[in-house]
Amino acid sequence: LEIFKQIRDTAAIYHNYLLKLQSPAPVPKKQKDLQFKITHSLQMTYRTVEGL
Protein backbone atom coordinates (compact mmCIF):
# COMPACT_ATOMS: atom_id res chain seq x y z
CA LEU A 1 0.00 0.00 0.00
CA GLU A 2 2.95 2.30 0.76
CA ILE A 3 4.17 2.12 -2.85
CA PHE A 4 0.78 3.26 -4.14
CA LYS A 5 0.93 6.26 -1.82
CA GLN A 6 4.34 7.12 -3.26
CA ILE A 7 3.01 6.82 -6.81
CA ARG A 8 0.11 9.12 -5.93
CA ASP A 9 2.42 11.69 -4.33
CA THR A 10 4.75 11.60 -7.34
CA ALA A 11 1.80 12.02 -9.69
CA ALA A 12 0.63 15.03 -7.68
CA ILE A 13 4.09 16.62 -7.88
CA TYR A 14 4.28 16.08 -11.64
CA HIS A 15 0.78 17.43 -12.09
CA ASN A 16 1.64 20.63 -10.19
CA TYR A 17 4.80 20.96 -12.29
CA LEU A 18 2.79 20.65 -15.49
CA LEU A 19 0.29 23.25 -14.28
CA LYS A 20 3.19 25.65 -13.71
CA LEU A 21 4.40 24.97 -17.26
CA GLN A 22 1.00 25.99 -18.60
CA SER A 23 1.75 29.68 -18.17
CA PRO A 24 0.32 32.39 -20.46
CA ALA A 25 3.46 32.19 -22.62
CA PRO A 26 2.74 30.49 -25.96
CA VAL A 27 3.72 26.82 -25.91
CA PRO A 28 4.71 24.92 -29.07
CA LYS A 29 2.01 22.46 -30.12
CA LYS A 30 4.35 19.49 -29.80
CA GLN A 31 5.10 20.35 -26.18
CA LYS A 32 1.40 20.91 -25.46
CA ASP A 33 0.57 17.47 -26.85
CA LEU A 34 3.30 15.93 -24.69
CA GLN A 35 2.02 17.72 -21.59
CA PHE A 36 -1.49 16.47 -22.34
CA LYS A 37 -0.29 12.87 -22.76
CA ILE A 38 1.70 13.01 -19.50
CA THR A 39 -1.19 14.58 -17.59
CA HIS A 40 -3.63 12.05 -19.04
CA SER A 41 -1.50 9.03 -18.16
CA LEU A 42 -0.93 10.41 -14.65
CA GLN A 43 -4.67 10.87 -14.20
CA MET A 44 -5.26 7.27 -15.31
CA THR A 45 -2.60 6.07 -12.85
CA TYR A 46 -4.14 8.23 -10.12
CA ARG A 47 -7.62 6.82 -10.74
CA THR A 48 -6.26 3.26 -10.71
CA VAL A 49 -4.49 3.90 -7.40
CA GLU A 50 -7.59 5.58 -5.94
CA GLY A 51 -9.67 2.53 -6.89
CA LEU A 52 -7.46 0.14 -4.89
Secondary structure per residue as TSV (DSSP state, phi and psi in degrees):
chain	resnum	aa	ss	phi	psi
A	1	L	-	360.0	-34.2
A	2	E	H	-59.3	-39.7
A	3	I	H	-65.1	-35.6
A	4	F	H	-66.9	-35.7
A	5	K	H	-63.9	-40.5
A	6	Q	H	-64.4	-42.6
A	7	I	H	-60.3	-43.9
A	8	R	H	-63.8	-42.9
A	9	D	H	-63.5	-43.2
A	10	T	H	-62.2	-43.8
A	11	A	H	-59.5	-41.5
A	12	A	H	-63.5	-41.4
A	13	I	H	-62.9	-47.7
A	14	Y	H	-60.9	-41.0
A	15	H	H	-62.9	-43.8
A	16	N	H	-62.3	-39.6
A	17	Y	H	-61.4	-44.5
A	18	L	H	-65.4	-37.0
A	19	L	H	-63.1	-38.1
A	20	K	H	-64.7	-36.0
A	21	L	H	-66.9	-27.2
A	22	Q	-	-83.0	58.7
A	23	S	-	-83.3	172.3
A	24	P	S	-60.6	-21.8
A	25	A	S	-58.7	138.7
A	26	P	-	-61.6	133.6
A	27	V	-	-111.3	133.9
A	28	P	-	-56.8	144.6
A	29	K	H	-57.3	-40.2
A	30	K	H	-59.5	-43.2
A	31	Q	H	-67.2	-38.4
A	32	K	H	-61.5	-44.0
A	33	D	H	-61.0	-41.9
A	34	L	H	-63.4	-45.4
A	35	Q	H	-58.7	-42.5
A	36	F	H	-62.6	-44.8
A	37	K	H	-61.6	-44.2
A	38	I	H	-63.5	-47.5
A	39	T	H	-60.6	-43.5
A	40	H	H	-62.4	-46.7
A	41	S	H	-66.5	-34.4
A	42	L	H	-66.3	-40.1
A	43	Q	H	-63.8	-40.0
A	44	M	H	-62.6	-45.7
A	45	T	H	-59.8	-45.0
A	46	Y	H	-59.6	-45.5
A	47	R	H	-64.1	-40.1
A	48	T	H	-61.3	-46.1
A	49	V	H	-64.2	-42.0
A	50	E	H	-61.1	-35.6
A	51	G	H	-72.7	-13.6
A	52	L	-	-83.2	360.0
